[in-house]
């Protein structure tokens, strides 16, 4: 039955049924295709990616990141395929162009963030250092507390927390003081030119050998490393396992026991000194010059 209107327009309720059915069918088809592709992709692709990374012994944090990124990519692909199947290709293309422009803008705005993120991935994978390592970089040093994808957190020896962007560490020469099983502790000891070098060397070697934590191999040494303005310099060298002994504590003990040994044996550790010779001219306020000195 048609209902006449004053403007001459007629409404037939049945004429809206096919469009509604078509719209509902399209939406249902879109949802079904999306869910099917998403679930199948998530089940098979993520399992394959995770299995492949674990076989290559990748870090767990990196595996989790790659799996999460894979799930996101699968969701985007599922939306694209579902939209194509249901005839939303034109709309999808428009959104793709908009998303590309937005991604470009965000990329320029977040260059530092992206650089830190990429550097974090390489740090986690390459492992130039791990949690608990004592590292030095760019004149700074600290013990690694936590490695994140964007930053690395370290504790200084003054118990201060330092947060360093990963790109700074990736682009710097990083010294890992505890990466190897052995590390040398070298200390310069100056003795007087009139002192016996052999006696001083024996004292350094004897004291270094008896410090707890010093390795027997390589054996301690004490070679003459230089002739200073006021002292003959012997460099005492001992070796420790940095994972078992504290470098700072061993070095401080080494300096102390050698100093006490030198004092007990009368070996001089001279201060830097400079001898002046010549004459000095002094002019008084009355303009009379007087020369003193030799």
PAZAPA-4460 file (N, C-alpha, C; in steps of 0.05 Angstrom, whole numbers, plus 32768, in hexadecimal, padded with zeros to 4 digits):
% residues 294
    n_x    n_y    n_z   ca_x   ca_y   ca_z    c_x    c_y    c_z   seq   type   mol
   8011   7FE8   8000   8000   8000   8000   8012   8018   8000     1      X     A
   800B   802C   7FEF   801A   8044   7FED   800C   805A   7FFC     2      X     A
   801C   806A   800A   8011   8080   801A   8017   809A   800B     3      X     A
   8003   80A8   8000   8009   80C1   7FF1   8010   80D7   8004     4      X     A
   8023   80E7   7FFB   802B   80FF   800B   8022   8118   7FFC     5      X     A
   8022   812E   800B   8019   8147   7FFF   802C   8150   7FE8     6      X     A
   8046   8149   7FEA   8059   8151   7FD6   8058   813E   7FBE     7      X     A
   8049   812A   7FBF   8048   8117   7FA9   805C   8101   7FAB     8      X     A
   806A   80FE   7FC2   807E   80E9   7FC6   8071   80D2   7FD5     9      X     A
   8075   80BA   7FCC   8069   80A2   7FD8   807F   8092   7FE6    10      X     A
   8078   8086   7FFC   808B   8075   800B   8081   8058   800B    11      X     A
   8093   8046   8004   808C   802A   8004   80A0   801C   8017    12      X     A
   8098   8013   802F   80AA   8007   8042   80BA   7FF0   8037    13      X     A
   80AF   7FE2   8024   80BD   7FCA   8019   80D5   7FD2   8008    14      X     A
   80D5   7FEB   7FFE   80EC   7FF2   7FED   8106   7FF6   7FFD    15      X     A
   8104   7FF8   8018   811D   7FFA   8028   8127   7FE0   8032    16      X     A
   8118   7FCB   802E   8121   7FB0   8038   8139   7FA6   8029    17      X     A
   8139   7FA6   800E   8152   7F9C   8000   816B   7FAB   8007    18      X     A
   816B   7FC6   8008   8184   7FD3   8010   818D   7FCC   802C    19      X     A
   817A   7FC9   803E   8181   7FC2   805A   818D   7FA6   805A    20      X     A
   8180   7F93   804C   818A   7F78   804B   81A6   7F77   803F    21      X     A
   81AA   7F87   802A   81C4   7F88   801D   81D9   7F93   802F    22      X     A
   81D2   7FA8   803E   81E6   7FB4   8051   81ED   7FA1   8067    23      X     A
   81D8   7F93   8072   81DD   7F80   8087   81EF   7F69   807D    24      X     A
   81E8   7F60   8065   81F7   7F4A   8059   8215   7F52   8055    25      X     A
   8219   7F6A   804C   8234   7F74   8047   8243   7F76   8062    26      X     A
   8236   7F80   8076   8244   7F82   8090   824A   7F67   809B    27      X     A
   8237   7F55   809A   823C   7F3A   80A4   8252   7F2C   8095    28      X     A
   8252   7F30   807A   8268   7F24   806A   8283   7F30   8071    29      X     A
   8283   7F4A   8075   829C   7F58   807D   82A7   7F4C   8098    30      X     A
   8294   7F49   80AB   829D   7F3F   80C6   82A6   7F22   80C4    31      X     A
   8298   7F12   80B4   829F   7EF6   80B2   82BB   7EF3   80A5    32      X     A
   82BF   7F02   808E   82D8   7F00   8080   82EF   7F0B   8092    33      X     A
   82EA   7F21   80A0   82FF   7F2C   80B2   8306   7F19   80C8    34      X     A
   82F2   7F0E   80D6   82F7   7EFC   80EC   8306   7EE2   80E2    35      X     A
   82FD   7ED8   80CB   8309   7EC0   80C1   8327   7EC4   80BA    36      X     A
   832D   7EDA   80AB   8348   7EE0   80A3   8359   7EE6   80BC    37      X     A
   834E   7EF5   80CE   835D   7EFE   80E6   8364   7EE6   80F7    38      X     A
   8351   7ED5   80FD   8356   7EBE   810E   8369   7EAA   8101    39      X     A
   8365   7EA4   80E7   8378   7E92   80DA   8394   7E9D   80D8    40      X     A
   8396   7EB7   80D1   83B0   7EC3   80D0   83BE   7EC5   80EB    41      X     A
   83AF   7ECC   80FF   83BA   7ECE   811A   83C4   7EB2   8123    42      X     A
   83B5   7E9E   811D   83BC   7E83   8127   83D5   7E78   8119    43      X     A
   83D5   7E7A   80FE   83EA   7E6D   80EF   8403   7E80   80ED    44      X     A
   83FF   7E99   80E6   8416   7EAB   80E1   8425   7EB1   80FA    45      X     A
   8416   7EB8   8110   8424   7EBF   8129   8433   7EA7   8134    46      X     A
   8427   7E8F   8132   8435   7E77   813C   844F   7E72   812B    47      X     A
   844D   7E76   8111   8465   7E72   8100   847A   7E87   8107    48      X     A
   8472   7EA0   810A   8486   7EB5   8110   8492   7EB0   812C    49      X     A
   8482   7EAA   813F   848D   7EA5   815A   849F   7E8D   815B    50      X     A
   8497   7E77   814D   84A8   7E5F   814C   84C3   7E65   813E    51      X     A
   84C2   7E74   8128   84DA   7E7A   811A   84EE   7E8B   812B    52      X     A
   84E3   7E9F   813A   84F4   7EB0   814A   8500   7EA0   8162    53      X     A
   84F0   7E8F   816D   84FB   7E7F   8184   8510   7E6C   817B    54      X     A
   850E   7E61   8163   8522   7E4F   8159   853D   7E5D   8155    55      X     A
   853C   7E77   8150   8554   7E87   814C   855D   7E95   8166    56      X     A
   8551   7E8E   817C   8559   7E97   8197   8557   7EB6   8199    57      X     A
   8541   7EC1   818E   853D   7EDE   8192   8534   7EE4   81AE    58      X     A
   8538   7EFC   81B7   8530   7F04   81D2   8512   7F03   81D5    59      X     A
   8508   7EFD   81ED   84EB   7EFA   81F2   84DD   7F15   81ED    60      X     A
   84E9   7F2B   81F5   84DC   7F45   81F1   84D9   7F4B   81D4    61      X     A
   84ED   7F44   81C4   84EC   7F49   81A7   84D7   7F36   819A    62      X     A
   84D6   7F1D   81A4   84C2   7F0B   8199   84A6   7F15   819E    63      X     A
   84A1   7F1F   81B7   8487   7F2A   81BD   8480   7F42   81AC    64      X     A
   8494   7F53   81A7   848F   7F6A   8196   8488   7F62   8179    65      X     A
   8497   7F4F   816E   8492   7F46   8152   8477   7F39   8150    66      X     A
   846F   7F28   8164   8455   7F1B   8163   843F   7F2F   8165    67      X     A
   8441   7F43   8176   842D   7F58   8179   842A   7F67   815F    68      X     A
   8441   7F6E   8152   8440   7F7C   8139   8433   7F6B   8123    69      X     A
   8439   7F51   8123   842D   7F3F   8110   840F   7F3D   8113    70      X     A
   8405   7F3D   812B   83E8   7F3C   8130   83DB   7F56   8125    71      X     A
   83E8   7F6D   8129   83DE   7F86   811E   83DD   7F86   8100    72      X     A
   83F2   7F7C   80F4   83F3   7F7A   80D6   83DD   7F68   80CC    73      X     A
   83D9   7F51   80D9   83C4   7F3F   80D1   83A8   7F4C   80D3    74      X     A
   83A4   7F5C   80E8   838A   7F6A   80EB   8386   7F7D   80D4    75      X     A
   839B   7F8C   80CC   8399   7F9F   80B6   8393   7F90   809C    76      X     A
   83A1   7F7A   8097   839D   7F6B   807F   8381   7F5F   807E    77      X     A
   8377   7F56   8095   835C   7F4B   8096   8347   7F60   8090    78      X     A
   834B   7F78   809A   8338   7F8E   8094   8339   7F94   8076    79      X     A
   8351   7F95   806A   8353   7F9B   804E   8346   7F86   803C    80      X     A
   834B   7F6D   8042   8340   7F58   8032   8321   7F56   8036    81      X     A
   8318   7F5A   804E   82FB   7F59   8053   82ED   7F70   8044    82      X     A
   82FA   7F88   8044   82EE   7F9F   8036   82EE   7F9A   8018    83      X     A
   8303   7F8D   800E   8304   7F87   7FF1   82EE   7F73   7FE9    84      X     A
   82EB   7F5F   7FF9   82D7   7F4A   7FF3   82BB   7F55   7FF4    85      X     A
   82B5   7F67   8006   829A   7F72   800A   8296   7F8B   7FF9    86      X     A
   82A8   7F93   7FE8   82A4   7FAA   7FD6   82AA   7FC5   7FE2    87      X     A
   82BA   7FC6   7FF7   82C2   7FDF   8003   82DD   7FE8   7FF9    88      X     A
   82E5   7FE0   7FE2   8300   7FE6   7FD8   8305   8004   7FD5    89      X     A
   82F1   8013   7FCB   82F5   8030   7FC7   82F9   803E   7FE2    90      X     A
   82E8   8036   7FF5   82EB   8042   8010   8305   803A   801C    91      X     A
   830D   8021   8018   8327   8018   8023   833E   8027   8017    92      X     A
   833D   802C   7FFD   8352   803B   7FF0   8355   8058   7FFB    93      X     A
   833E   8064   8000   833E   807F   800C   834B   807F   8027    94      X     A
   8343   806B   8037   834F   8069   8052   836C   8062   8051    95      X     A
   8375   8053   803D   8391   804C   803A   83A2   8065   8034    96      X     A
   8397   8076   8022   83A5   808F   801C   83A7   80A1   8035    97      X     A
   8391   80A3   8043   8391   80B3   805C   83A5   80A7   8070    98      X     A
   83A5   808D   8073   83B6   8080   8087   83D4   8084   807F    99      X     A
   83D9   8083   8064   83F5   8087   805B   83FF   80A3   8061   100      X     A
   83EE   80B7   805C   83F5   80D3   8062   83F9   80D7   8080   101      X     A
   83E8   80CA   8090   83EA   80CD   80AD   8403   80BF   80B7   102      X     A
   840A   80A8   80AC   8422   8099   80B4   843B   80A9   80AD   103      X     A
   843B   80B7   8096   8451   80C8   808E   8455   80DF   80A1   104      X     A
   843F   80EB   80A9   8441   8102   80BC   844B   80F9   80D7   105      X     A
   8440   80E2   80E0   8449   80D8   80FA   8466   80D0   80F9   106      X     A
   846F   80C4   80E2   848B   80BC   80DF   849E   80D4   80E2   107      X     A
   8498   80EA   80D5   84A9   8102   80D8   84A8   810D   80F4   108      X     A
   8491   810C   8101   848F   8117   811C   849C   8105   8131   109      X     A
   849F   80EC   812B   84A9   80D9   8140   84C3   80CC   8137   110      X     A
   84D4   80DB   8129   84ED   80CF   8120   84FE   80C5   8137   111      X     A
   8501   80D5   814C   8511   80CD   8162   8505   80B4   8170   112      X     A
   84EB   80B4   8173   84DE   809D   8180   84E3   8083   8170   113      X     A
   84E0   8085   8155   84E4   806E   8144   8501   8065   8145   114      X     A
   8514   8079   8145   8530   8072   8146   8537   8063   8161   115      X     A
   852B   806D   8177   8530   805F   8190   8524   8043   8190   116      X     A
   850D   8041   8184   84FF   8027   8183   8510   8013   8173   117      X     A
   8519   801B   815B   852A   8009   814B   8544   8002   8159   118      X     A
   8550   8016   8166   8569   8011   8175   8564   7FFD   818B   119      X     A
   854D   8000   8199   8546   7FED   81AE   8544   7FD0   81A4   120      X     A
   8538   7FCD   818C   8536   7FB3   8180   8552   7FA7   817C   121      X     A
   8564   7FB6   8171   857F   7FAC   816C   858E   7FA7   8186   122      X     A
   858A   7FB7   819A   8598   7FB3   81B4   858E   7F99   81C0   123      X     A
   8574   7F94   81BF   8569   7F7C   81CB   8573   7F63   81BC   124      X     A
   8574   7F66   81A1   857D   7F4F   8191   859B   7F4A   8192   125      X     A
   85AB   7F5F   818E   85C8   7F5C   818D   85D5   7F58   81A8   126      X     A
   85C8   7F62   81BD   85D1   7F5F   81D9   85EE   7F69   81DD   127      X     A
   85F3   7F82   81D7   860E   7F8D   81DE   8611   7F8F   81FC   128      X     A
   85FB   7F8F   820A   85FA   7F8F   8227   85DF   7F83   8230   129      X     A
   85DF   7F79   8249   85C6   7F6E   8254   85C1   7F7B   8270   130      X     A
   85AB   7F74   827B   85A4   7F7F   8296   85B9   7F76   82AA   131      X     A
   85C3   7F89   82BA   85D8   7F83   82CD   85F4   7F8A   82C4   132      X     A
   85F8   7F90   82AB   8613   7F96   82A1   861A   7FB3   82A8   133      X     A
   8634   7FB7   82AD   863F   7FD2   82B1   864A   7FDB   8297   134      X     A
   863E   7FF1   828C   8646   7FFB   8272   864F   8018   8274   135      X     A
   865E   8021   8260   8667   803D   825E   8662   8046   8241   136      X     A
   8658   805F   823F   8653   806A   8224   8654   8088   8226   137      X     A
   8661   8095   8213   8662   80B2   8211   8669   80C0   822B   138      X     A
   867C   80B5   823A   8684   80C1   8253   8672   80BB   826B   139      X     A
   865E   80AB   8267   864B   80A3   827C   864F   8085   8282   140      X     A
   8645   807D   829A   8646   8061   82A1   862F   805A   82B3   141      X     A
   8629   8040   82B5   8614   8037   82C6   860F   8019   82C3   142      X     A
   85FE   800F   82D5   85F7   7FF3   82D4   85DB   7FF0   82C8   143      X     A
   85D7   7FE0   82B4   85BE   7FDD   82A6   85A9   7FD2   82B8   144      X     A
   8593   7FE0   82BC   857D   7FD6   82CC   8567   7FCA   82BB   145      X     A
   8560   7FD7   82A4   854A   7FCD   8293   854F   7FD7   8277   146      X     A
   8549   7FC5   8263   854B   7FCC   8247   852F   7FCB   823B   147      X     A
   8526   7FE2   8233   850C   7FE4   8226   850F   7FEA   8208   148      X     A
   84F9   7FEA   81FA   84FB   7FEE   81DD   8502   800B   81D6   149      X     A
   84FC   801E   81E7   8501   803A   81E2   8519   8045   81F1   150      X     A
   851C   803D   820A   8532   8047   821B   853F   8030   822B   151      X     A
   8556   8035   8235   8564   8023   8247   8568   8032   8262   152      X     A
   8562   8025   8278   8564   8031   8292   857D   8025   82A0   153      X     A
   858D   8037   82AC   85A6   802F   82B9   85A8   803C   82D5   154      X     A
   85B6   802E   82E7   85BC   8039   8301   85D9   8042   8302   155      X     A
   85DE   805B   830A   85FA   8064   830C   8605   805A   8327   156      X     A
   861F   805E   832B   862C   8055   8343   8625   8067   835B   157      X     A
   8618   807E   8355   860D   808F   836A   85F0   8088   8370   158      X     A
   85E7   8072   8365   85CB   8068   8368   85B7   807B   835C   159      X     A
   85BE   8087   8345   85AB   8098   8336   85A1   8088   831E   160      X     A
   8587   808C   8318   857B   807F   8301   8580   8090   82E8   161      X     A
   858B   8085   82D3   8590   8092   82BA   857F   8085   82A4   162      X     A
   856F   8094   8296   855F   8089   8280   856B   8094   8266   163      X     A
   8575   8081   8255   8584   8089   823D   8574   807F   8224   164      X     A
   856F   8091   8211   8562   8088   81F8   8573   8073   81EA   165      X     A
   8566   805F   81E0   8575   8048   81D3   8586   8051   81BB   166      X     A
   857D   8066   81AD   858C   806F   8196   85A7   807A   819F   167      X     A
   85A9   8086   81B7   85C3   8090   81C1   85D6   8079   81C5   168      X     A
   85CC   8063   81D1   85DD   804D   81D6   85E5   803E   81BC   169      X     A
   85D2   803D   81A9   85D7   802F   8190   85EC   803E   817F   170      X     A
   85ED   8058   8182   8600   8068   8171   861A   806F   8180   171      X     A
   861D   8065   8199   8635   806B   81A8   8646   8052   81AA   172      X     A
   8660   8057   81B0   8672   8041   81B7   866D   8039   81D4   173      X     A
   8661   8022   81D8   8659   8018   81F2   866F   8005   81FC   174      X     A
   8679   800A   8214   868D   7FF8   8221   867E   7FE7   8235   175      X     A
   867F   7FCD   8231   8673   7FBB   8245   8689   7FB0   8256   176      X     A
   868A   7FB9   826F   86A0   7FB2   8281   869F   7F96   828C   177      X     A
   8688   7F89   8289   8685   7F6E   8295   867E   7F59   8280   178      X     A
   8682   7F5F   8267   867B   7F4D   8252   868D   7F34   8251   179      X     A
   86A7   7F38   8258   86BA   7F22   8257   86BE   7F16   8273   180      X     A
   86CA   7EFE   8273   86CF   7EF0   828D   86E7   7EFC   829C   181      X     A
   86F8   7F0B   828E   870F   7F16   829B   8711   7F34   8295   182      X     A
   871A   7F43   82A9   871F   7F60   82A4   8738   7F68   82B4   183      X     A
   8748   7F79   82A7   8761   7F82   82B4   875B   7F9B   82C4   184      X     A
   8768   7F9B   82DC   8768   7FB3   82ED   8784   7FBE   82ED   185      X     A
   8788   7FD6   82E2   87A2   7FE2   82DF   87A4   7FFB   82F0   186      X     A
   87B9   7FFD   8300   87BD   8015   8311   87DA   801D   830E   187      X     A
   87DF   8038   830A   87FA   8043   8308   8804   804A   8324   188      X     A
   881D   8041   832B   882A   8047   8344   8844   8056   833E   189      X     A
   8848   806D   8348   8860   807C   8344   8873   8079   835B   190      X     A
   888D   8074   8355   88A2   8072   836A   88B8   8085   8363   191      X     A
   88C8   808C   8377   88DE   809F   8373   88F3   8093   8361   192      X     A
   8902   80A5   8354   8917   809C   8342   892E   808E   8351   193      X     A
   8930   8093   836B   8945   8086   837B   893C   806B   8387   194      X     A
   8922   8064   8383   8918   804B   838F   891E   8034   837D   195      X     A
   891E   801C   8389   8924   8003   837A   890B   7FFA   836B   196      X     A
   890D   7FF8   8351   88F6   7FF0   8341   88EE   7FD3   8347   197      X     A
   8902   7FC2   834A   88FC   7FA5   834F   88ED   7FA2   836A   198      X     A
   88F6   7FB0   837E   88E9   7FAF   8398   88CC   7FB9   8396   199      X     A
   88C7   7FCF   8387   88AC   7FD9   8384   889B   7FC6   8374   200      X     A
   88A7   7FBA   835F   8897   7FA7   834F   888F   7F8F   8360   201      X     A
   88A1   7F84   836F   889B   7F6D   8380   8885   7F73   8394   202      X     A
   8885   7F8B   839F   8871   7F93   83B2   8855   7F95   83A4   203      X     A
   8855   7FA0   838C   883B   7FA2   837D   8830   7F86   8377   204      X     A
   8842   7F75   836D   8839   7F5A   8365   8830   7F4A   837E   205      X     A
   883E   7F4C   8393   8837   7F3D   83AB   881C   7F45   83B6   206      X     A
   8818   7F5F   83B8   87FF   7F69   83C3   87E8   7F64   83B0   207      X     A
   87EC   7F66   8396   87D7   7F61   8383   87CF   7F44   8383   208      X     A
   87E2   7F32   8387   87DC   7F15   8386   87CA   7F0D   839E   209      X     A
   87CD   7F1A   83B4   87BE   7F12   83CD   87A3   7F1F   83D0   210      X     A
   879A   7F2F   83BD   8780   7F3B   83BE   876B   7F26   83B6   211      X     A
   8756   7F23   83C7   8741   7F10   83C1   8733   7F18   83A7   212      X     A
   872F   7F05   8395   8722   7F0A   837C   8734   7F0E   8365   213      X     A
   874E   7F12   836A   8762   7F15   8354   8768   7EF9   8348   214      X     A
   8768   7EF7   832E   876C   7EDD   8321   878A   7ED6   8320   215      X     A
   8790   7EBC   8321   87AB   7EB3   8320   87B6   7EB5   8303   216      X     A
   87A4   7EB1   82F0   87AB   7EB3   82D4   8797   7EC6   82C6   217      X     A
   87A0   7EDA   82B8   87BC   7EE3   82B4   87C8   7EED   82CF   218      X     A
   87E1   7EE8   82D2   87EF   7EEF   82EA   87F2   7F0D   82EC   219      X     A
   87F3   7F19   8304   87F8   7F35   8307   8813   7F3E   82FC   220      X     A
   8814   7F56   82F2   882D   7F61   82E7   8830   7F7D   82F1   221      X     A
   8849   7F88   82EF   884F   7FA3   82F8   8866   7FAE   82E6   222      X     A
   885F   7FB6   82CE   8874   7FBF   82BC   8878   7FDD   82BF   223      X     A
   8890   7FE7   82B9   8895   8003   82B8   8887   800F   82A0   224      X     A
   8874   8021   82A5   8864   802C   828F   886B   8048   8288   225      X     A
   887D   8055   8297   8884   8070   8290   8898   807D   82A4   226      X     A
   88A6   8091   829A   88B8   80A1   82AB   88AD   80BD   82AD   227      X     A
   88A1   80C3   82C4   8895   80DD   82C7   88A9   80F2   82D0   228      X     A
   889E   810B   82D4   88B0   8121   82DC   88BB   811C   82F7   229      X     A
   88AC   810E   8308   88B6   810B   8324   88B4   80EE   832D   230      X     A
   88AD   80DB   831C   88A9   80BF   8325   88AD   80AC   830E   231      X     A
   88B6   8094   8316   88B6   807D   8303   889B   806F   8307   232      X     A
   888D   806B   82F1   8871   8060   82F3   8871   8043   82ED   233      X     A
   8867   8033   8300   8863   8017   82FC   8845   8012   82FB   234      X     A
   883C   8004   82E6   881F   7FFE   82E4   881A   7FE2   82EE   235      X     A
   880C   7FE1   8305   8803   7FC7   8310   87EB   7FBD   8302   236      X     A
   87EC   7FA4   82F8   87D6   7F98   82E9   87CD   7F7E   82F5   237      X     A
   87B4   7F7D   82FD   87A9   7F64   8307   878F   7F5E   82F8   238      X     A
   8786   7F45   82F9   876F   7F3D   82E9   8759   7F32   82FC   239      X     A
   8740   7F38   82F5   8729   7F2F   8305   8714   7F25   82F3   240      X     A
   8700   7F16   82FE   86E8   7F0F   82F1   86D3   7F24   82F8   241      X     A
   86CB   7F36   82E5   86B9   7F4C   82EC   869E   7F43   82F5   242      X     A
   8696   7F29   82EF   867D   7F1F   82F7   867D   7F14   8314   243      X     A
   8696   7F11   831E   8699   7F07   833A   86A3   7F1C   834D   244      X     A
   86B3   7F2E   8343   86C0   7F42   8355   86BA   7F5E   834A   245      X     A
   86B9   7F71   835D   86B3   7F8D   8356   86CD   7F9B   834D   246      X     A
   86CD   7FA6   8335   86E4   7FB4   832A   86EC   7FCB   833D   247      X     A
   86D9   7FDB   8344   86E0   7FF2   8355   86EB   7FEA   8370   248      X     A
   86E0   7FD6   837D   86E9   7FCD   8397   8705   7FC1   8395   249      X     A
   870A   7FB1   8381   8725   7FA4   837D   873A   7FBA   8378   250      X     A
   8733   7FCD   8367   8747   7FE2   8361   874E   7FF2   8379   251      X     A
   8739   7FFA   8389   873E   800A   83A1   8750   7FFA   83B5   252      X     A
   874A   7FE1   83B8   875A   7FD0   83CA   8777   7FCE   83C0   253      X     A
   877A   7FCB   83A6   8795   7FC8   839A   87A6   7FE1   83A0   254      X     A
   879A   7FF9   839C   87A8   8012   83A1   87B0   8014   83BF   255      X     A
   879D   800C   83D0   87A2   8010   83ED   87B8   7FFD   83F7   256      X     A
   87B7   7FE4   83EF   87CB   7FD1   83FA   87E7   7FD7   83EF   257      X     A
   87E9   7FDF   83D6   8803   7FE6   83CB   880E   7FFF   83D8   258      X     A
   87FD   8013   83DE   8807   802B   83EC   8811   8024   8408   259      X     A
   8803   8013   8416   880C   800B   8430   8826   7FFB   842F   260      X     A
   8829   7FEB   841B   8842   7FDB   8418   8859   7FEE   8411   261      X     A
   8855   8001   83FF   886A   8014   83F9   8873   8023   8412   262      X     A
   885F   802B   8422   8866   803A   843B   8876   8029   844E   263      X     A
   886F   800F   8451   887D   7FFE   8463   8899   7FF8   845A   264      X     A
   889E   7FF8   8440   88B9   7FF2   8436   88C9   800B   842F   265      X     A
   88BE   8022   8434   88CC   803B   8430   88CF   8042   8412   266      X     A
   88BD   8039   8402   88BD   8040   83E5   88AE   805A   83E2   267      X     A
   88BB   806D   83D6   88B0   8088   83D3   889B   8089   83BD   268      X     A
   8885   8097   83C2   8871   809D   83AD   8870   80BB   83AB   269      X     A
   8882   80C7   839B   8886   80E4   839B   886F   80F3   8390   270      X     A
   886B   810B   839B   8857   811D   8390   8863   812A   8377   271      X     A
   8852   8132   8364   885C   8142   834D   8868   815C   8358   272      X     A
   8880   8163   834F   888D   817C   8358   889C   8188   8341   273      X     A
   889F   81A2   8343   88AD   81B2   832E   88C2   81C4   833C   274      X     A
   88DA   81C3   8332   88F0   81D4   833D   88F4   81EC   832B   275      X     A
   88F2   8204   8338   88F6   821D   832A   8912   8228   832E   276      X     A
   891E   8233   8319   8939   823F   831B   8939   8258   830B   277      X     A
   894C   826A   8311   894E   8283   8303   894B   829A   8315   278      X     A
   8943   82B1   830B   8940   82C9   831B   8924   82D5   8318   279      X     A
   891D   82E6   832C   8903   82F3   832C   8907   8311   832F   280      X     A
   88FB   8321   831E   88FE   833E   8320   88E5   8349   832E   281      X     A
   88E9   835A   8342   88D3   8365   8351   88D6   8384   834F   282      X     A
   88C1   8391   8348   88C0   83AE   8346   88AE   83B9   835C   283      X     A
   88BA   83CB   836D   88AA   83D7   8383   8899   83ED   8377   284      X     A
   8887   83F7   8388   8875   840C   8380   8884   8426   8379   285      X     A
   889C   8429   8385   88AB   8442   8380   88BB   8440   8366   286      X     A
   88B8   842A   8357   88C5   8427   833D   88E1   841C   833E   287      X     A
   88EB   8415   8356   8906   840A   8359   8905   83EC   8354   288      X     A
   8915   83E2   8342   8915   83C6   833C   892A   83B8   834E   289      X     A
   8922   83A1   8358   8934   8392   8369   8933   8375   835E   290      X     A
   894A   8369   835B   894C   834D   8351   8954   833B   8367   291      X     A
   8944   8325   836A   894B   8311   837E   894C   82F6   8371   292      X     A
   8956   82E3   837E   8958   82C8   8373   8974   82C2   8368   293      X     A
   8977   82AC   835A   8991   82A5   8350   898E   829D   8333   294      X     A
***
